[in-house]
Amino acid sequence: MVVVAVLVWVIIRNPGEVTVVLPSASVAATPTTPSSPSVESPTSPTPSGTAGSAAPLPGTVPPAPVLPQSPEPSPEGSEVAGTIVLNDATFIAPAGWLLYGDDLIEDGRRAVRLSHDRTDARLQAVTLNPGDSDLSASCGSLVDLQQAQFSDVTRQLVVPIGVEASAGTGVRCGFTGVRSSDGIANTVTFTLVSRATDSHVLMLRTTVPQGGASDSAPVQQLGAMSCEASASFGLALPLC
């Protein structure tokens, strides 16, 4: 990141979900009123952003950004998601998916959070314009921030994903753990892809409760939405 956030990226938060700001430009997100510091509080999200740092010297790798943390609103009582239009991507949420977070971050970019009404599987999506960035460092920084809201954490290594080399690059990382706010075990996965034509980045974060939902229709729908978003972004994910 140098991180959905790597400009200073804005990436969004969970009971410890985060707003990411990739390294370069400064950004400040102006949110709606947050509920309690619990990640699952039932109020509107309140994003917060921090200004970026100076550009790195030529030939050096930009440092991972410091990503602020903020409360995650409760998915309860949210509106039906439907068609989601981001700045660089579009996808359709099937029936049963609610839009519980909708923020404008740096450069007026839209960041959304969706939740399945029955299983609480979740998707966060945002596109960013960070310029040149280290996707692996950004992915690792996102995990560092997010896992602070979980216990019994087992991290997954940052691995490259097989996008067409001429079209761009991509990485995936994540962890499993028990969310401190509600005691529910989840698998959290970040997928970052950078488009070769303009270095814009699509960030997708999926959160899947362990146990009953691992092979359910909502999980398949998460995959379908991720595929649709990445295809419209111009970088088809593997297995899509």
Buried (B, 14 or more C-beta within 10 A) or exposed (E): BBBBBBBBBBBBBBBBBBBBBBBBBEBBBEBEEBBBEBBBBBBBBBBBBBEBBEEBEEEEEBBBBEBBBBBBBBBEEBEEBEEBEBBBBBBEBBEBBBBBBBBBBBEEBBBBBBBBBEBBBBBBBBBBBBBBBBBBBBBBBBBBBBBEBBEEBEBBEBEEBEBEEEBBBBBBBBBBBBBBBEEBBBBBBBBBBBBBEEBBBBBBBBBBBEEEBEEBBBBEBBEBBBBBBBBBBBBBBEEE
